[in-house]
């Protein structure tokens, strides 16, 4: 490594360049900064080697002795190492098989129609009424549209066009925005939720569409931690059998329901039933 330029400087330059191109790199950024501190602490006078990178990968914060964990950490360094070669051509890019190939992606829990219906009914019974309506609508939209949880909670009033039946999802995982069409029945369900919500607050364009309901949180954006906590509570109450490969059924698994069945959400009285993207099950 060029002694005049630290690894930390190179990492900052790399992250700045990638972020200008639209990448967020939250997790990767933290990992690269950790590696930079480690490498600079070694006071290297030679280009970075795969051995140095592998040694850092073994030092997981969790003190894991799982080669799979090491492999994932090492994988985060490979794009940076390739980028760094333009400045230090002798920089080594670690092979993806140093610790063995990263295994299969854990399978999500695929919800049945009954489980979705039971979840929405359980959410609706949460108190006070606005809280129940918020989580019923939120979980229903996740199952109906395939949105990520963070995308749903970040929706603002201006992003939900109930006249055209269209969601605008801004700055997604890959730094782009996209439109998500809604089935008319989904639109109607969200319109009913919006009507109830507006009895409690005056919504502006930048008001979160799904809002917190308690005390100072009234009208504020839901936190991912809170959404996960509510989902865990309802999951335990419903006693589902986990059919996925993760340790437990996750709220994130709801988005895979839209991919597995052609199903957006329909309002039947107060109940939300699955439908999706303009197609209705026979």
Secondary structure, DSSP 8 states (H G I E B T S, - for coil): --TTS-HHHHHHHHHHHHHHTT---HHHHHHHHHHHHHHHHTT-SS---HHHHHHHHT--TT----HHHHHHHHHHHHHHHHHHTTT-TT-----TTTT-------------HHHHHHHHHHHHTSSSHHHHHHHHHHHHHHHHH---HHHHHT-BGGGEETTTTEEEE-S-TTS--EEEE--HHHHHHHHHHHHHHTTTS---TTSBSSBB-SGGGBTSB--HHHHHHHHHHHHHHHT----SSSSS--GGGGHHHHHHS---EEEETTEEEE-BTTB---
